[in-house]
């Protein structure tokens, strides 16, 4: 069983992610902003990160870049999930080190498929 970190500043979105992932049996931890997400990565053994882009304190692009630039955490897969749907946003997200980029609103099966790729 893997531990998945979901970082999103919207409680409704967090609940949506949790509902979609409930059937997988993985354990879920959440963070409501970028700094809290980075703190969880440092203090818990995270196997996969689902990361919103637009968040307070640190945005998802910054968090992704910080994690991928850290020797200790760079191998943790990151799935960015965001309403930022421009091709340039996707390009920028992948450039920061994201392994996957999903656009909100997404279908739960798309999220599950992306998660299964990495754990």
C-alpha positions as a printed NumPy array, in Angstrom:
array([[  0.   ,   0.   ,   0.   ],
       [  1.299,   3.413,  -0.994],
       [  0.989,   6.756,   0.762],
       [ -0.388,   9.476,  -1.509],
       [ -0.125,  13.173,  -0.696],
       [ -2.892,  15.341,  -2.144],
       [ -2.139,  19.068,  -2.066],
       [ -5.02 ,  21.367,  -2.971],
       [ -6.349,  24.512,  -1.285],
       [ -9.974,  23.552,  -1.977],
       [-11.656,  21.274,   0.547],
       [-14.174,  20.215,  -2.108],
       [-11.346,  19.192,  -4.458],
       [ -9.569,  17.278,  -1.679],
       [-12.787,  15.354,  -1.007],
       [-13.193,  14.658,  -4.72 ],
       [ -9.654,  13.243,  -4.925],
       [-10.167,  11.153,  -1.798],
       [-13.446,   9.753,  -3.133],
       [-11.797,   8.853,  -6.45 ],
       [ -8.883,   7.112,  -4.696],
       [-10.88 ,   5.427,  -1.92 ],
       [-11.194,   2.147,  -3.806],
       [ -7.414,   1.815,  -4.251],
       [ -6.733,   1.067,  -0.583],
       [ -3.796,   3.489,  -0.518],
       [ -3.408,   5.769,   2.467],
       [ -4.068,   9.452,   1.793],
       [ -2.554,  12.503,   3.463],
       [ -3.57 ,  16.037,   2.533],
       [ -2.145,  19.549,   2.521],
       [ -3.986,  22.812,   1.906],
       [ -1.034,  24.877,   0.658],
       [  2.367,  24.505,  -0.949],
       [  4.412,  24.915,   2.228],
       [  2.346,  22.307,   4.089],
       [  2.813,  19.934,   1.135],
       [  6.599,  20.294,   1.281],
       [  6.528,  19.76 ,   5.051],
       [  4.599,  16.489,   4.634],
       [  7.103,  15.275,   2.028],
       [  9.922,  15.912,   4.51 ],
       [  8.218,  14.295,   7.516],
       [  6.325,  11.344,   6.027],
       [  7.292,   8.663,   3.532],
       [  5.281,   9.789,   0.507],
       [  5.074,   7.5  ,  -2.548],
       [  3.135,   9.795,  -4.904],
       [  2.071,  13.452,  -4.93 ],
       [ -1.091,  14.862,  -6.494],
       [ -0.481,  18.58 ,  -6.724],
       [ -2.734,  21.525,  -7.52 ],
       [ -0.991,  24.482,  -9.179],
       [ -2.888,  27.467,  -7.76 ],
       [ -2.353,  27.352,  -3.973],
       [ -1.437,  29.852,  -1.246],
       [  2.096,  30.32 ,   0.141],
       [  3.788,  28.317,  -2.631],
       [  2.207,  27.346,  -5.928],
       [  2.35 ,  23.829,  -7.342],
       [  5.014,  24.731,  -9.897],
       [  7.337,  25.916,  -7.085],
       [  6.613,  22.873,  -4.917],
       [  7.201,  20.519,  -7.835],
       [ 10.503,  22.203,  -8.701],
       [ 11.696,  22.142,  -5.06 ],
       [ 10.876,  18.45 ,  -4.654],
       [ 12.417,  17.419,  -7.975],
       [ 15.591,  19.424,  -7.201],
       [ 16.001,  17.661,  -3.847],
       [ 18.197,  14.569,  -4.127],
       [ 16.236,  12.829,  -1.356],
       [ 12.773,  13.315,  -2.887],
       [ 13.337,  13.695,  -6.648],
       [ 12.09 ,  10.179,  -7.445],
       [  8.629,  10.746,  -5.963],
       [  6.2  ,  10.866,  -8.921],
       [  4.162,  14.076,  -9.142],
       [  0.797,  14.341, -10.873],
       [ -0.2  ,  17.975, -11.355],
       [ -3.951,  18.512, -11.437],
       [ -5.058,  22.013, -12.302],
       [ -7.591,  24.187, -14.05 ],
       [ -4.672,  25.844, -15.89 ],
       [ -5.362,  24.269, -19.271],
       [ -3.138,  26.23 , -21.659],
       [ -0.49 ,  24.281, -23.537],
       [  2.105,  26.66 , -22.04 ],
       [  0.92 ,  25.729, -18.509],
       [  1.32 ,  22.043, -19.26 ],
       [  4.748,  22.669, -20.786],
       [  5.797,  24.671, -17.714],
       [  4.484,  21.998, -15.336],
       [  6.411,  19.262, -17.111],
       [  9.497,  21.491, -17.193],
       [  9.292,  21.792, -13.378],
       [  9.49 ,  18.01 , -13.195],
       [  5.859,  16.867, -13.144],
       [  5.422,  13.279, -14.294],
       [  1.803,  13.793, -15.349],
       [ -0.481,  16.795, -15.957],
       [ -4.275,  16.464, -15.622],
       [ -6.746,  19.267, -16.312],
       [ -9.663,  19.971, -13.94 ],
       [-12.412,  18.972, -14.138],
       [-11.179,  15.434, -14.682],
       [-12.861,  12.046, -14.713],
       [-12.06 ,   9.887, -11.65 ],
       [-10.912,   7.079, -13.963],
       [ -8.32 ,   9.421, -15.534],
       [ -6.881,  10.111, -12.095],
       [ -6.885,   6.395, -11.21 ],
       [ -5.15 ,   5.548, -14.478],
       [ -2.44 ,   8.154, -13.798],
       [ -1.963,   6.917, -10.214],
       [ -1.686,   3.282, -11.339],
       [  1.141,   4.23 , -13.693],
       [  3.353,   5.19 , -10.757],
       [  2.353,   2.935,  -7.824]])
